[in-house]
């Protein structure tokens, strides 16, 4: 009996920490099979490149926590950077003012998403799929269908360091910690989790579900807008494909990090960090190996499938444990 319990505990431990183990094994694999992968500079470069991913992934994670999906994240990133860049580069608007207006445009999309979901009672995935297409078209119209580059005086911000750590990496982690605290230490965060477990029950408990959902879409848009600007500083401009597919990358990060797509489960700090770093380590490792860029998407899809299976298996184990306790 004792051996059975120990075996069960080990199995559950492996399922709960499987992707952390995978991340370590993948890092070791690339360190052994490629040159200069396991160096201090490369490790901090990987973390640097993951900075925008961390920010827009936690935006997706907040909505997923409610059992919903926001597919407009990439378009929010695109619209924000398009407005910011056109104002700063073409109209010579001061940097801070252009930045603020870009963020406000992103918040506008969040408000529209929230109103469609709350007032019109449209499914969040369908609503944000529509706004994704609309606002990507708006952004392309603003840019005139052309890419636009930032000058080096702005892009050098992304290469600034505190010691050996890039400042945007520190900024991203600070945002994660703040969102984690908001989720774990405030009533608003607990309301979001409650809605993810059951919006009907949450309403019966006195939670203003429409208000929480609306504010959550605003928060998601704000984070996506910030993530888009951080990414633009790194790539030195905005292109026609800017932000395209980032909503799916964000969902992948959350799934790998242990978020349940049904809502009510996920860690805004550890989960997002784990998911983002796993994907970035694999992407960097494949680049070091000289693999085809298309191989990364193949591997990413496989990882998502495994992550979904692991989450499903965890839920099956939890259900079995509850039944055993009742018996």
JOGI-V422514 format. One record per residue. N is the residue number from 0. RES is the residue in one small letter. SS is DSSP state (~ for helix, > for strand, _ for the rest). PHI is phi in radians with two decimals (999 if undefined). Layout:
[[N | RES | SS | PHI] [N | RES | SS | PHI]]
This chain:
[[0 | x | _ | 999] [1 | x | ~ | -1.11] [2 | x | ~ | -1.12] [3 | x | ~ | -1.12] [4 | x | ~ | -1.13] [5 | x | ~ | -1.14] [6 | x | ~ | -1.12] [7 | x | ~ | -1.14] [8 | x | ~ | -1.11] [9 | x | ~ | -1.13] [10 | x | ~ | -1.16] [11 | x | ~ | -1.14] [12 | x | ~ | -1.08] [13 | x | ~ | -1.15] [14 | x | ~ | -1.17] [15 | x | ~ | -1.29] [16 | x | ~ | -2.03] [17 | x | ~ | -1.02] [18 | x | ~ | -1.32] [19 | x | ~ | -1.17] [20 | x | ~ | -1.12] [21 | x | ~ | -1.06] [22 | x | ~ | -1.04] [23 | x | ~ | -1.15] [24 | x | ~ | -1.13] [25 | x | ~ | -1.11] [26 | x | ~ | -1.09] [27 | x | ~ | -1.12] [28 | x | ~ | -1.04] [29 | x | ~ | -1.19] [30 | x | ~ | -1.15] [31 | x | ~ | -1.43] [32 | x | ~ | -1.60] [33 | x | _ | -2.23] [34 | x | _ | -1.58] [35 | x | _ | 1.12] [36 | x | _ | -1.34] [37 | x | _ | -1.55] [38 | x | _ | -2.23] [39 | x | ~ | -1.05] [40 | x | ~ | -1.11] [41 | x | ~ | -1.23] [42 | x | ~ | -1.05] [43 | x | ~ | -1.26] [44 | x | ~ | -1.19] [45 | x | ~ | -1.11] [46 | x | ~ | -1.10] [47 | x | ~ | -1.07] [48 | x | ~ | -1.20] [49 | x | ~ | -1.46] [50 | x | ~ | -0.96] [51 | x | ~ | -1.13] [52 | x | ~ | -1.05] [53 | x | ~ | -1.05] [54 | x | ~ | -1.28] [55 | x | ~ | -1.34] [56 | x | ~ | -1.26] [57 | x | ~ | -1.22] [58 | x | ~ | -1.11] [59 | x | ~ | -1.15] [60 | x | ~ | -1.06] [61 | x | ~ | -1.12] [62 | x | ~ | -1.27] [63 | x | ~ | -1.06] [64 | x | _ | -1.04] [65 | x | _ | -1.55] [66 | x | _ | 1.40] [67 | x | _ | -2.12] [68 | x | _ | -2.35] [69 | x | _ | -1.89] [70 | x | _ | -1.64] [71 | x | _ | -1.71] [72 | x | ~ | -1.00] [73 | x | ~ | -1.09] [74 | x | ~ | -1.27] [75 | x | ~ | -1.10] [76 | x | ~ | -1.04] [77 | x | ~ | -1.16] [78 | x | ~ | -1.11] [79 | x | ~ | -1.02] [80 | x | ~ | -1.22] [81 | x | ~ | -1.12] [82 | x | ~ | -1.12] [83 | x | ~ | -1.02] [84 | x | ~ | -1.18] [85 | x | ~ | -1.13] [86 | x | ~ | -1.22] [87 | x | ~ | -1.30] [88 | x | ~ | -1.44] [89 | x | ~ | -1.50] [90 | x | _ | -1.85] [91 | x | _ | 0.97] [92 | x | _ | -1.23] [93 | x | _ | -0.92] [94 | x | ~ | -0.92] [95 | x | ~ | -1.09] [96 | x | ~ | -1.19] [97 | x | ~ | -1.07] [98 | x | ~ | -1.07] [99 | x | ~ | -1.12] [100 | x | ~ | -1.16] [101 | x | ~ | -1.05] [102 | x | ~ | -1.08] [103 | x | ~ | -1.09] [104 | x | ~ | -1.11] [105 | x | ~ | -1.10] [106 | x | ~ | -1.10] [107 | x | ~ | -1.06] [108 | x | ~ | -1.11] [109 | x | ~ | -1.06] [110 | x | ~ | -1.14] [111 | x | ~ | -1.12] [112 | x | ~ | -1.01] [113 | x | ~ | -1.08] [114 | x | ~ | -1.16] [115 | x | ~ | -1.09] [116 | x | ~ | -1.23] [117 | x | ~ | -1.42] [118 | x | ~ | -1.50] [119 | x | _ | -1.61] [120 | x | _ | 1.01] [121 | x | _ | -1.56] [122 | x | _ | -0.94] [123 | x | ~ | -1.02] [124 | x | ~ | -1.13] [125 | x | ~ | -1.19] [126 | x | ~ | -1.06] [127 | x | ~ | -1.33] [128 | x | ~ | -1.16] [129 | x | ~ | -1.17] [130 | x | ~ | -1.21] [131 | x | ~ | -1.02] [132 | x | ~ | -1.21] [133 | x | ~ | -1.07] [134 | x | ~ | -1.39] [135 | x | ~ | -1.20] [136 | x | ~ | -1.15] [137 | x | ~ | -1.09] [138 | x | ~ | -1.10] [139 | x | ~ | -1.16] [140 | x | ~ | -1.14] [141 | x | ~ | -1.04] [142 | x | ~ | -1.45] [143 | x | _ | 1.21] [144 | x | _ | 1.27] [145 | x | _ | -2.13] [146 | x | _ | -1.27] [147 | x | > | -2.46] [148 | x | > | -1.75] [149 | x | _ | -1.64] [150 | x | _ | -1.39] [151 | x | ~ | -1.12] [152 | x | ~ | -1.15] [153 | x | ~ | -1.64] [154 | x | ~ | -1.18] [155 | x | ~ | -1.14] [156 | x | ~ | -1.01] [157 | x | ~ | -1.22] [158 | x | ~ | -1.75] [159 | x | _ | -1.27] [160 | x | > | -2.24] [161 | x | > | -1.99] [162 | x | _ | 1.30] [163 | x | _ | -1.80] [164 | x | > | -1.74] [165 | x | > | -1.18] [166 | x | ~ | -1.12] [167 | x | ~ | -1.20] [168 | x | ~ | -1.17] [169 | x | ~ | -1.10] [170 | x | ~ | -1.03] [171 | x | ~ | -1.12] [172 | x | ~ | -1.17] [173 | x | ~ | -1.07] [174 | x | ~ | -1.09] [175 | x | ~ | -1.04] [176 | x | ~ | -1.11] [177 | x | ~ | -1.11] [178 | x | ~ | -1.18] [179 | x | ~ | -1.06] [180 | x | ~ | -1.13] [181 | x | ~ | -1.05] [182 | x | ~ | -1.28] [183 | x | ~ | -1.58] [184 | x | ~ | -1.95] [185 | x | _ | -2.15] [186 | x | ~ | -1.10] [187 | x | ~ | -1.02] [188 | x | ~ | -1.09] [189 | x | ~ | -1.19] [190 | x | ~ | -1.12] [191 | x | ~ | -1.07] [192 | x | ~ | -1.12] [193 | x | ~ | -1.09] [194 | x | ~ | -1.12] [195 | x | ~ | -1.12] [196 | x | ~ | -1.29] [197 | x | _ | -3.03] [198 | x | ~ | -1.18] [199 | x | ~ | -1.16] [200 | x | ~ | -1.12] [201 | x | ~ | -1.03] [202 | x | ~ | -1.12] [203 | x | ~ | -1.17] [204 | x | _ | -1.44] [205 | x | _ | 1.69] [206 | x | _ | -1.37] [207 | x | _ | -1.40] [208 | x | ~ | -1.03] [209 | x | ~ | -1.00] [210 | x | ~ | -1.14] [211 | x | ~ | -1.11] [212 | x | ~ | -1.13] [213 | x | ~ | -1.07] [214 | x | ~ | -1.12] [215 | x | ~ | -1.14] [216 | x | ~ | -1.20] [217 | x | ~ | -1.11] [218 | x | ~ | -1.10] [219 | x | ~ | -1.06] [220 | x | ~ | -1.16] [221 | x | ~ | -1.06] [222 | x | ~ | -1.17] [223 | x | ~ | -1.11] [224 | x | ~ | -1.10] [225 | x | ~ | -1.11] [226 | x | ~ | -1.05] [227 | x | ~ | -1.13] [228 | x | ~ | -1.20] [229 | x | ~ | -1.11] [230 | x | ~ | -1.14] [231 | x | ~ | -1.10] [232 | x | ~ | -1.06] [233 | x | ~ | -1.28] [234 | x | ~ | -1.65] [235 | x | _ | 1.18] [236 | x | > | 2.77] [237 | x | > | -2.21] [238 | x | _ | -2.04] [239 | x | _ | -1.12] [240 | x | _ | -1.68] [241 | x | _ | -1.03] [242 | x | _ | 1.37] [243 | x | _ | -1.12] [244 | x | _ | 1.43] [245 | x | ~ | -1.18] [246 | x | ~ | -1.10] [247 | x | ~ | -1.34] [248 | x | ~ | -1.10] [249 | x | ~ | -1.10] [250 | x | ~ | -1.12] [251 | x | ~ | -1.05] [252 | x | ~ | -1.04] [253 | x | ~ | -1.15] [254 | x | ~ | -1.11] [255 | x | ~ | -1.08] [256 | x | _ | -1.37] [257 | x | _ | 1.74] [258 | x | _ | -1.26] [259 | x | _ | -1.57] [260 | x | _ | -1.20] [261 | x | _ | -1.48] [262 | x | _ | 1.68] [263 | x | _ | 1.43] [264 | x | _ | -2.52] [265 | x | _ | 2.75] [266 | x | _ | -2.03] [267 | x | _ | -1.18] [268 | x | _ | -1.81] [269 | x | ~ | -1.11] [270 | x | ~ | -1.13] [271 | x | ~ | -1.16] [272 | x | ~ | -1.05] [273 | x | ~ | -1.07] [274 | x | ~ | -1.12] [275 | x | ~ | -1.16] [276 | x | ~ | -1.20] [277 | x | ~ | -1.05] [278 | x | ~ | -1.15] [279 | x | ~ | -1.21] [280 | x | ~ | -1.12] [281 | x | ~ | -1.14] [282 | x | ~ | -1.07] [283 | x | ~ | -1.15] [284 | x | ~ | -1.09] [285 | x | ~ | -1.15] [286 | x | ~ | -1.11] [287 | x | ~ | -1.12] [288 | x | ~ | -1.41] [289 | x | _ | 1.32] [290 | x | _ | -1.28] [291 | x | _ | -1.09] [292 | x | ~ | -1.07] [293 | x | ~ | -1.30] [294 | x | ~ | -1.16] [295 | x | ~ | -1.08] [296 | x | ~ | -1.11] [297 | x | ~ | -1.10] [298 | x | ~ | -1.15] [299 | x | ~ | -1.05] [300 | x | ~ | -1.08] [301 | x | ~ | -1.12] [302 | x | ~ | -1.13] [303 | x | ~ | -1.07] [304 | x | ~ | -1.06] [305 | x | ~ | -1.10] [306 | x | ~ | -1.11] [307 | x | ~ | -1.10] [308 | x | ~ | -1.11] [309 | x | ~ | -1.09] [310 | x | ~ | -1.14] [311 | x | ~ | -1.10] [312 | x | ~ | -1.15] [313 | x | ~ | -1.08] [314 | x | ~ | -1.16] [315 | x | ~ | -1.14] [316 | x | ~ | -1.08] [317 | x | ~ | -1.12] [318 | x | ~ | -1.13] [319 | x | ~ | -1.09] [320 | x | ~ | -1.09] [321 | x | ~ | -1.12] [322 | x | ~ | -1.16] [323 | x | ~ | -1.14] [324 | x | ~ | -1.14] [325 | x | ~ | -1.17] [326 | x | _ | -1.23]]
